[in-house]
Amino acid sequence: MTSHQSTQTMKPATAAKKLGVYLEATPTEFQEGVVTRDEFNALQADPPEWLRELRQNGPHPRPVVAAKLGVSISGLARGGITEALTTEQIEALKDESPEWLQKERATQAEVRKETVRIKEKNKQKQEQKGR
């Protein structure tokens, strides 16, 4: 019996997520097909025009919107942002700097500080155990 290598594929939603783009904004043929590992690698290595355009101008999925605004995904929801936004809309929000955005950015900064503090504390514990 000979074994043959089956081609790895992923659903369009998975590929879009890994590419950092909003699935509903991708071309129909991308949304309706499956993406092989080779196709995915090719998209990353040499993105077609539609992918470059989506990455640059959006609409962007919520994780990308959250990162661009410097808040968590939960913070977006608390701020009433539940859909994809374009780069232009994100920039307008930054310029407008509503109170919820300022609050969520401050919260995110505190979370990051606390994460660093805990990491340092754990590192010190590990160093003491190693002695």
N, C-alpha and C positions, 0 to 999 in steps of 0.2 A: 504494500500500500504506500502510495506516495502522498506526502502532505503538501498542501499548497497554502501559500500565504494569502489570507483574505485581506482585502483592502479596508483599512479603518475609515469609517465615515462618522460624521457628526450631523446633528440636526441643524438647520439654519439658525435657530435661536441660540444654540450653543456657540456656533461659529461667530455670530454677530456679537455675542457677549465677550468672547475672547478677542475679537477685533476692536471692541470698544465702540460699537456703533448701534444705533437704534434700528432694530429689525424692520419695523414698519416703513422705514425710509429707504431700505435697500431695494434694488431692482427685483421685480417679480420673479425672474428666473432664479435669483438667489434664495428668495423666500420659499419657493416651491420645490426646490431640489434638495439634494443632500450634498455635503461638502466632504470630499476625501481629504485625508491628511496632506497629500501632495498639493491639492488645490488650495488648501488653507495656507500651507507654507509659501506657495506662490503668491497668494494675496498679501501675505505679510512682507515678503521680500520685494515684490514689485507691485504695489497697490494700483489697481486700475483708477481711472479718473473719478468714478462714482465714489469709491472708497476714500480717496484723498479729499474729495469735496465734503463728504459726510464727517470725516475726522476734523476738518478745518472749520466748517460752518454749521454742522449739525443738521437736523436736530440730534441732540445727544441724549443717551439713556441716563436715567437718574444717577447711577454711580459716577458717571463722568461729570454731570451737572454738580453733584455734591462736591467732588474733588476740585472742580474749577472755582466753586464758591468758598471752599475751605470749611465745609460743614459736613455733618453725617447725613446719611440717607434719611434717618429718622428726623433729623433737624429740618430737612427739606419738607417732609410731610407736616411737621408742626408749623412750618411757615406757609403751608397751603400749596406747595409745589408738588403736584402729583403726576405731571406729564413731562414729556421730553421738552427740552428748550433748545433754541438755536444759540449759537455763539453770541449773536447780537442781543438776544434776550438776556443772556447771562451777564454780558457787559453792562446792559442797562440796569440790571438788578444791582450789580456792584456799584455803579455810579449813584444810583438812588439810595443805596445802603439803608434799607428799611430796618426798623428796630429789631424785628425778628432775626434778620440776618446778622446784625451786630451781636445779638445775644447768643445765637447759635455758634458764631465764630469764636466767641469768648469761651463758650462751653467746650468746643472742640479743642481749643488751646489748652484748657485745663485738663482735659482727658489725655492729651499728648504728654503734658508735663507729668501727670500721675503715672502714665505708662512708663516713662523714662525713669521715674523715681523707683517704681516697683522693680524694673529691670536691674537697676543699680543695686538695690537692696538684695535681690536674689543672687546677683553676681558676687556680692560681698559674702553672702552666706556660703556659696559654693567654694570661694577662696578659703574661708575659715575651715570648712570641712576637709579641704585638701591638705591642711597643715598637720 
